[in-house]
Amino acid sequence: MRSIDDHGQLLLRATDVPDLVPARLGGPLLRRVARDVVAPAQHSLTYGDRVRATRLALPTDAVLCGTTAAWIHGVDQASAAHPVEVGARHGRRVRSVDGRTSRGRSFHPDDVQDSGWGLVTTPPRTAYDLARDPVLLRSVPRLDALLRATALPVADVWPVVARNPGARWITMVPRALDLVDPGAESVRESMLRVLLALEGFPRLVAQHELLDAAGAFVARLDLANPELRVGVEYDGAYHLDPDQAARDHVRRERVRANGWGLLVVDNALFTQREALFAAVAALFDQARRSRW
């Protein structure tokens, strides 16, 4: 779980600044971060600062949940501007705090745990909340990262599902959990895997270690189908560095020399879905015909 110690060091309760008057909030010296919480105007707020400010403004029984709970559990997919998600036990709504989503959720006692951030949903309950997102390209990357950060088994989420029959978007949970792979190491890698699965291509596993005939390590592939001996890799900006590009070329030639087909997807191909699906279809068709 993420430590609170590195966040919110410059936050102040308005009551701790006795000479502060409301008209001066938002002025050249201080700005309001949450209800009755201020920070120096020049301080660049992180998401952690905003979560801690919200916590200071909340009642003690409020529960940090959703993507905020995922961030606390170690998922780095929240920008500084992302809403802070809060719920309360027994479905009671929490009074509005600046920049924070208030939701009247009911939490089972097993859904909530104490933390340095106050009450927060447990990893299984957090996974359940993320899995109910109707957009799989958003929910699955977050679930991948949560399961990776917490070592949460998918099986631990099902008791939470059973406790919430009829909840909104609960039908999304089996679909999302079926697509989860905690081996994924980036959002785009997760999104690419989900896109191809939803298009009907054979399933790809994340971070597959390829060994040669003698059992020696050859490469670790972003995505792979070991049965068909095909790999799909996503190249982000990091791979544009000339030295990295040269190492990538050598590594990928070793993969192909060991009888595997390989497709490299960059940002341009990722955003052109028809071209992406055509390239992946060609890769699988060749694998089925030639077996490399």
Contacts in CASP RR format, 6 or more apart in sequence:
PFRMAT RR
TARGET T0000
AUTHOR 0000-0000-0000
METHOD contacts of the structure
MODEL  1
MRSIDDHGQLLLRATDVPDLVPARLGGPLLRRVARDVVAPAQHSLTYGDR
VRATRLALPTDAVLCGTTAAWIHGVDQASAAHPVEVGARHGRRVRSVDGR
TSRGRSFHPDDVQDSGWGLVTTPPRTAYDLARDPVLLRSVPRLDALLRAT
ALPVADVWPVVARNPGARWITMVPRALDLVDPGAESVRESMLRVLLALEG
FPRLVAQHELLDAAGAFVARLDLANPELRVGVEYDGAYHLDPDQAARDHV
RRERVRANGWGLLVVDNALFTQREALFAAVAALFDQARRSRW
1 72 0 8 1.000
1 73 0 8 1.000
1 74 0 8 1.000
1 115 0 8 1.000
2 71 0 8 1.000
2 72 0 8 1.000
2 73 0 8 1.000
2 74 0 8 1.000
3 116 0 8 1.000
4 52 0 8 1.000
4 115 0 8 1.000
4 116 0 8 1.000
4 117 0 8 1.000
7 46 0 8 1.000
7 48 0 8 1.000
7 49 0 8 1.000
7 51 0 8 1.000
7 52 0 8 1.000
8 39 0 8 1.000
8 48 0 8 1.000
8 49 0 8 1.000
8 52 0 8 1.000
8 53 0 8 1.000
10 39 0 8 1.000
10 40 0 8 1.000
10 43 0 8 1.000
10 49 0 8 1.000
11 33 0 8 1.000
11 37 0 8 1.000
11 38 0 8 1.000
11 39 0 8 1.000
11 49 0 8 1.000
11 52 0 8 1.000
11 53 0 8 1.000
11 56 0 8 1.000
12 30 0 8 1.000
12 37 0 8 1.000
12 38 0 8 1.000
12 39 0 8 1.000
13 36 0 8 1.000
13 37 0 8 1.000
13 38 0 8 1.000
13 56 0 8 1.000
14 20 0 8 1.000
14 25 0 8 1.000
14 36 0 8 1.000
14 37 0 8 1.000
14 38 0 8 1.000
15 36 0 8 1.000
17 30 0 8 1.000
17 38 0 8 1.000
20 30 0 8 1.000
20 38 0 8 1.000
24 30 0 8 1.000
25 31 0 8 1.000
25 32 0 8 1.000
25 38 0 8 1.000
26 32 0 8 1.000
26 41 0 8 1.000
27 41 0 8 1.000
28 41 0 8 1.000
29 40 0 8 1.000
29 41 0 8 1.000
30 38 0 8 1.000
30 39 0 8 1.000
30 40 0 8 1.000
30 41 0 8 1.000
31 38 0 8 1.000
31 39 0 8 1.000
31 40 0 8 1.000
31 41 0 8 1.000
32 38 0 8 1.000
32 98 0 8 1.000
33 39 0 8 1.000
33 45 0 8 1.000
33 49 0 8 1.000
33 50 0 8 1.000
33 53 0 8 1.000
33 98 0 8 1.000
34 50 0 8 1.000
34 53 0 8 1.000
34 54 0 8 1.000
34 56 0 8 1.000
34 57 0 8 1.000
34 97 0 8 1.000
34 98 0 8 1.000
34 99 0 8 1.000
34 100 0 8 1.000
35 57 0 8 1.000
35 95 0 8 1.000
35 96 0 8 1.000
35 97 0 8 1.000
35 98 0 8 1.000
36 56 0 8 1.000
36 57 0 8 1.000
37 53 0 8 1.000
37 56 0 8 1.000
37 57 0 8 1.000
39 45 0 8 1.000
39 49 0 8 1.000
39 53 0 8 1.000
43 49 0 8 1.000
44 80 0 8 1.000
45 80 0 8 1.000
46 80 0 8 1.000
47 71 0 8 1.000
47 78 0 8 1.000
47 79 0 8 1.000
47 80 0 8 1.000
47 82 0 8 1.000
48 71 0 8 1.000
50 80 0 8 1.000
50 84 0 8 1.000
50 99 0 8 1.000
51 64 0 8 1.000
51 68 0 8 1.000
51 71 0 8 1.000
51 72 0 8 1.000
51 84 0 8 1.000
51 117 0 8 1.000
52 117 0 8 1.000
54 64 0 8 1.000
54 84 0 8 1.000
54 86 0 8 1.000
54 97 0 8 1.000
54 99 0 8 1.000
54 100 0 8 1.000
55 64 0 8 1.000
55 117 0 8 1.000
55 118 0 8 1.000
57 97 0 8 1.000
58 86 0 8 1.000
58 94 0 8 1.000
58 97 0 8 1.000
59 88 0 8 1.000
59 94 0 8 1.000
60 118 0 8 1.000
60 119 0 8 1.000
61 88 0 8 1.000
61 89 0 8 1.000
61 119 0 8 1.000
62 86 0 8 1.000
62 87 0 8 1.000
62 88 0 8 1.000
62 94 0 8 1.000
62 119 0 8 1.000
63 86 0 8 1.000
63 87 0 8 1.000
63 88 0 8 1.000
63 89 0 8 1.000
63 105 0 8 1.000
63 107 0 8 1.000
63 112 0 8 1.000
63 119 0 8 1.000
63 120 0 8 1.000
63 121 0 8 1.000
64 72 0 8 1.000
64 84 0 8 1.000
64 85 0 8 1.000
64 86 0 8 1.000
64 87 0 8 1.000
64 117 0 8 1.000
64 118 0 8 1.000
64 119 0 8 1.000
64 120 0 8 1.000
64 121 0 8 1.000
65 85 0 8 1.000
65 86 0 8 1.000
65 87 0 8 1.000
65 103 0 8 1.000
65 105 0 8 1.000
65 107 0 8 1.000
65 120 0 8 1.000
65 121 0 8 1.000
65 125 0 8 1.000
65 126 0 8 1.000
65 129 0 8 1.000
66 85 0 8 1.000
66 121 0 8 1.000
66 126 0 8 1.000
66 129 0 8 1.000
66 130 0 8 1.000
67 75 0 8 1.000
67 77 0 8 1.000
67 78 0 8 1.000
67 82 0 8 1.000
67 83 0 8 1.000
67 85 0 8 1.000
67 130 0 8 1.000
67 142 0 8 1.000
68 78 0 8 1.000
68 83 0 8 1.000
68 84 0 8 1.000
68 85 0 8 1.000
68 86 0 8 1.000
69 85 0 8 1.000
69 120 0 8 1.000
69 121 0 8 1.000
69 125 0 8 1.000
69 126 0 8 1.000
69 129 0 8 1.000
70 77 0 8 1.000
70 78 0 8 1.000
70 126 0 8 1.000
70 130 0 8 1.000
70 142 0 8 1.000
70 145 0 8 1.000
70 146 0 8 1.000
71 77 0 8 1.000
71 78 0 8 1.000
72 115 0 8 1.000
72 117 0 8 1.000
72 120 0 8 1.000
73 120 0 8 1.000
73 123 0 8 1.000
73 126 0 8 1.000
73 146 0 8 1.000
73 149 0 8 1.000
73 150 0 8 1.000
74 145 0 8 1.000
74 146 0 8 1.000
74 149 0 8 1.000
74 150 0 8 1.000
75 142 0 8 1.000
75 145 0 8 1.000
75 146 0 8 1.000
75 149 0 8 1.000
76 145 0 8 1.000
77 141 0 8 1.000
77 142 0 8 1.000
77 145 0 8 1.000
77 187 0 8 1.000
83 99 0 8 1.000
83 100 0 8 1.000
83 101 0 8 1.000
84 97 0 8 1.000
84 99 0 8 1.000
84 100 0 8 1.000
84 101 0 8 1.000
85 100 0 8 1.000
85 101 0 8 1.000
85 103 0 8 1.000
86 94 0 8 1.000
86 97 0 8 1.000
86 100 0 8 1.000
86 101 0 8 1.000
86 102 0 8 1.000
86 103 0 8 1.000
87 93 0 8 1.000
87 94 0 8 1.000
87 102 0 8 1.000
87 103 0 8 1.000
87 104 0 8 1.000
87 105 0 8 1.000
87 107 0 8 1.000
88 94 0 8 1.000
88 104 0 8 1.000
88 105 0 8 1.000
89 106 0 8 1.000
89 107 0 8 1.000
89 112 0 8 1.000
90 106 0 8 1.000
91 104 0 8 1.000
91 105 0 8 1.000
91 106 0 8 1.000
92 104 0 8 1.000
93 102 0 8 1.000
93 103 0 8 1.000
93 104 0 8 1.000
94 102 0 8 1.000
94 104 0 8 1.000
95 102 0 8 1.000
96 102 0 8 1.000
107 121 0 8 1.000
107 125 0 8 1.000
108 125 0 8 1.000
108 160 0 8 1.000
108 163 0 8 1.000
110 122 0 8 1.000
110 125 0 8 1.000
110 159 0 8 1.000
111 121 0 8 1.000
111 122 0 8 1.000
111 124 0 8 1.000
111 125 0 8 1.000
111 160 0 8 1.000
112 119 0 8 1.000
112 120 0 8 1.000
112 121 0 8 1.000
112 122 0 8 1.000
112 125 0 8 1.000
113 119 0 8 1.000
113 120 0 8 1.000
113 121 0 8 1.000
113 122 0 8 1.000
114 120 0 8 1.000
120 126 0 8 1.000
121 129 0 8 1.000
123 146 0 8 1.000
123 150 0 8 1.000
123 152 0 8 1.000
123 156 0 8 1.000
124 152 0 8 1.000
124 156 0 8 1.000
124 157 0 8 1.000
124 159 0 8 1.000
124 160 0 8 1.000
125 160 0 8 1.000
126 146 0 8 1.000
127 143 0 8 1.000
127 146 0 8 1.000
127 147 0 8 1.000
127 152 0 8 1.000
127 156 0 8 1.000
127 157 0 8 1.000
127 160 0 8 1.000
127 177 0 8 1.000
128 157 0 8 1.000
128 160 0 8 1.000
128 161 0 8 1.000
128 164 0 8 1.000
128 173 0 8 1.000
130 139 0 8 1.000
130 142 0 8 1.000
130 143 0 8 1.000
130 146 0 8 1.000
130 176 0 8 1.000
131 139 0 8 1.000
131 143 0 8 1.000
131 157 0 8 1.000
131 172 0 8 1.000
131 173 0 8 1.000
131 176 0 8 1.000
131 177 0 8 1.000
132 139 0 8 1.000
132 167 0 8 1.000
132 168 0 8 1.000
132 169 0 8 1.000
132 170 0 8 1.000
132 172 0 8 1.000
132 173 0 8 1.000
132 176 0 8 1.000
133 139 0 8 1.000
133 142 0 8 1.000
133 169 0 8 1.000
133 172 0 8 1.000
133 176 0 8 1.000
134 169 0 8 1.000
134 172 0 8 1.000
136 172 0 8 1.000
136 175 0 8 1.000
136 176 0 8 1.000
136 179 0 8 1.000
136 194 0 8 1.000
136 198 0 8 1.000
137 191 0 8 1.000
137 194 0 8 1.000
137 195 0 8 1.000
139 172 0 8 1.000
139 176 0 8 1.000
140 176 0 8 1.000
140 179 0 8 1.000
140 180 0 8 1.000
140 190 0 8 1.000
140 191 0 8 1.000
140 194 0 8 1.000
141 184 0 8 1.000
141 187 0 8 1.000
141 190 0 8 1.000
141 191 0 8 1.000
141 194 0 8 1.000
143 176 0 8 1.000
143 177 0 8 1.000
143 180 0 8 1.000
144 180 0 8 1.000
144 181 0 8 1.000
144 182 0 8 1.000
144 183 0 8 1.000
144 184 0 8 1.000
144 190 0 8 1.000
144 206 0 8 1.000
145 184 0 8 1.000
145 187 0 8 1.000
145 190 0 8 1.000
146 152 0 8 1.000
147 154 0 8 1.000
147 180 0 8 1.000
147 182 0 8 1.000
148 182 0 8 1.000
148 183 0 8 1.000
148 184 0 8 1.000
148 185 0 8 1.000
151 182 0 8 1.000
154 177 0 8 1.000
154 180 0 8 1.000
157 173 0 8 1.000
157 177 0 8 1.000
161 170 0 8 1.000
161 173 0 8 1.000
164 170 0 8 1.000
179 193 0 8 1.000
179 194 0 8 1.000
179 197 0 8 1.000
181 190 0 8 1.000
181 193 0 8 1.000
181 205 0 8 1.000
181 206 0 8 1.000
182 206 0 8 1.000
183 206 0 8 1.000
183 207 0 8 1.000
184 190 0 8 1.000
184 193 0 8 1.000
184 206 0 8 1.000
184 207 0 8 1.000
185 206 0 8 1.000
185 207 0 8 1.000
185 222 0 8 1.000
186 234 0 8 1.000
188 234 0 8 1.000
188 236 0 8 1.000
188 270 0 8 1.000
189 206 0 8 1.000
189 222 0 8 1.000
189 223 0 8 1.000
189 234 0 8 1.000
190 206 0 8 1.000
191 270 0 8 1.000
192 223 0 8 1.000
192 232 0 8 1.000
192 234 0 8 1.000
192 265 0 8 1.000
192 270 0 8 1.000
193 204 0 8 1.000
193 206 0 8 1.000
193 223 0 8 1.000
195 273 0 8 1.000
195 276 0 8 1.000
196 204 0 8 1.000
196 223 0 8 1.000
196 232 0 8 1.000
196 277 0 8 1.000
196 280 0 8 1.000
197 203 0 8 1.000
197 204 0 8 1.000
199 277 0 8 1.000
199 280 0 8 1.000
201 280 0 8 1.000
201 281 0 8 1.000
201 284 0 8 1.000
202 225 0 8 1.000
202 227 0 8 1.000
202 228 0 8 1.000
202 284 0 8 1.000
203 225 0 8 1.000
204 223 0 8 1.000
204 224 0 8 1.000
204 225 0 8 1.000
204 231 0 8 1.000
204 232 0 8 1.000
205 223 0 8 1.000
205 224 0 8 1.000
205 225 0 8 1.000
205 226 0 8 1.000
206 222 0 8 1.000
206 223 0 8 1.000
207 220 0 8 1.000
207 221 0 8 1.000
207 222 0 8 1.000
208 220 0 8 1.000
208 221 0 8 1.000
208 223 0 8 1.000
208 224 0 8 1.000
208 226 0 8 1.000
208 231 0 8 1.000
209 217 0 8 1.000
209 219 0 8 1.000
209 220 0 8 1.000
210 217 0 8 1.000
210 218 0 8 1.000
210 219 0 8 1.000
210 220 0 8 1.000
210 221 0 8 1.000
210 224 0 8 1.000
210 255 0 8 1.000
210 258 0 8 1.000
210 260 0 8 1.000
211 217 0 8 1.000
211 218 0 8 1.000
212 218 0 8 1.000
212 258 0 8 1.000
213 258 0 8 1.000
218 254 0 8 1.000
218 255 0 8 1.000
218 258 0 8 1.000
219 251 0 8 1.000
219 252 0 8 1.000
219 254 0 8 1.000
219 255 0 8 1.000
221 231 0 8 1.000
221 232 0 8 1.000
221 233 0 8 1.000
221 255 0 8 1.000
221 262 0 8 1.000
222 231 0 8 1.000
222 232 0 8 1.000
222 233 0 8 1.000
222 234 0 8 1.000
223 231 0 8 1.000
223 232 0 8 1.000
223 233 0 8 1.000
223 234 0 8 1.000
224 230 0 8 1.000
224 231 0 8 1.000
224 232 0 8 1.000
225 231 0 8 1.000
225 284 0 8 1.000
225 287 0 8 1.000
228 284 0 8 1.000
228 287 0 8 1.000
228 288 0 8 1.000
229 259 0 8 1.000
229 260 0 8 1.000
229 261 0 8 1.000
229 287 0 8 1.000
229 291 0 8 1.000
229 292 0 8 1.000
230 260 0 8 1.000
230 261 0 8 1.000
230 262 0 8 1.000
230 263 0 8 1.000
230 283 0 8 1.000
230 284 0 8 1.000
230 287 0 8 1.000
231 255 0 8 1.000
231 260 0 8 1.000
231 261 0 8 1.000
231 262 0 8 1.000
231 263 0 8 1.000
231 283 0 8 1.000
232 262 0 8 1.000
232 263 0 8 1.000
232 265 0 8 1.000
232 280 0 8 1.000
232 283 0 8 1.000
233 252 0 8 1.000
233 262 0 8 1.000
233 263 0 8 1.000
233 264 0 8 1.000
233 265 0 8 1.000
234 265 0 8 1.000
234 266 0 8 1.000
234 270 0 8 1.000
235 248 0 8 1.000
235 264 0 8 1.000
235 265 0 8 1.000
235 266 0 8 1.000
235 267 0 8 1.000
236 266 0 8 1.000
236 267 0 8 1.000
238 244 0 8 1.000
239 245 0 8 1.000
239 248 0 8 1.000
239 266 0 8 1.000
252 262 0 8 1.000
252 264 0 8 1.000
255 261 0 8 1.000
255 262 0 8 1.000
256 262 0 8 1.000
259 292 0 8 1.000
260 292 0 8 1.000
261 283 0 8 1.000
261 286 0 8 1.000
261 287 0 8 1.000
261 292 0 8 1.000
263 279 0 8 1.000
263 280 0 8 1.000
263 283 0 8 1.000
265 276 0 8 1.000
265 279 0 8 1.000
269 275 0 8 1.000
269 276 0 8 1.000
269 279 0 8 1.000
270 276 0 8 1.000
286 292 0 8 1.000
END
